[in-house]
Amino acid sequence: MTSPLAGIMIFGTPRSGTTLLRRLMDAHPNIACPGETNVFTACGRFLRADRIAEGVRVGALDGLAYAGFEPSEILSRLREMAFWFHQEYAARQGKPRWASKTAFDSFYLNELEALCSDHVRYVCIQRHGLDVACSMEDLTRKNGGFLPELHEYVRRHPMTLEAFAHAWVDLASNIRSFAQRHLDNALLVTYEDLVSAPNETMESIMSFVGERWSAELVGRALEQRSNLGLGDWKTYARTTIDASSVGRWRKLSRDTIRRLAEICNPTLMACGYQPVAVDEQGEIDVRRRYELGLLLQGMQGKTAGTKSD
């Protein structure tokens, strides 16, 4: 069993099961994992820099460096602040360890890698890209708009499912590379394993972070309603863990599946998933189905008109 570090960071693309994982971890008597604090996302934004002419970087680290502050000092102070909030939260819950989960942290992996380094353990969770895209679309409808980190994807890819598929490719690839760079203090699990075998998956996670897992903690996690915070609204309505959302992408139209598969398949295979079979179809077949759909709608309209007469 690995020796425990006090802090645990959960990384995963939005809609990949990070909230379910955080609720399960928070049920452990030694680990306090609040709802999305957005503290580390804010740190990532603080540390991100833009490049301007001649490759000059413009960001807080660079500006403070010109003011005489060493980058290592800045990172140390910022880390101290971010860790303090979570340590204090854990202390108020009467627990010795903290974990942090904010889904949009995954957009700032490079910055958070520099910030947290080897001071924490990382639990990374991945989910099938087409299921993530479908779930992101649900979140967008629920929120009535796009979260800032997705704006560039939607600008470049106006069809939202395609935009979310491209976002998943970038994030899943980055998370996988991150886990490979941190073999000693990062563990990669899948959403599909978590929902199909929650106890076995949590036992593996807890062994990695230096704790023990008991099967009754699953029920405790799902019954807990006193520590709800920002995050995935869906999990809070569930009293059991099931795999009903796995493979939901199969209900999409054949053309949509084909387009998403072209975007996601290379990354799906790199992540250990089977590639999505592409149903090749010619433009003539597509047009015929479209014409048939219009014909059926017209016939239904005539039938409705006859009945009303």
Salt bridges, closest charged atoms under 4 A:
GLU36 OE2 - LYS101 NZ 2.61
ASP62 OD1 - ARG57 NE 3.35
GLU73 OE2 - ARG77 NH2 3.94
GLU88 OE2 - ARG92 NE 3.07
GLU111 OE2 - ARG48 NE 3.06
GLU113 OE1 - ARG181 NH2 2.82
GLU113 OE2 - HIS182 NE2 2.71
ASP118 OD1 - HIS182 ND1 3.88
GLU137 OE1 - ARG141 NH2 3.41
ASP138 OD1 - ARG141 NH1 3.46
ASP138 OD2 - LYS234 NZ 3.16
ASP138 OD2 - ARG248 NH1 2.82
GLU149 OE2 - ARG45 NH2 2.57
GLU152 OE2 - ARG155 NH2 2.60
GLU152 OE2 - ARG156 NE 3.35
GLU162 OE2 - ARG259 NH1 2.48
GLU211 OE2 - ARG97 NH1 3.04
ASP232 OD1 - ARG15 NH1 3.49
ASP242 OD2 - ARG238 NH1 2.98
ASP255 OD1 - ARG258 NH2 2.51
ASP255 OD2 - ARG259 NE 3.20
GLU262 OE2 - ARG258 NH1 3.32
ASP279 OD2 - ARG254 NH1 2.67
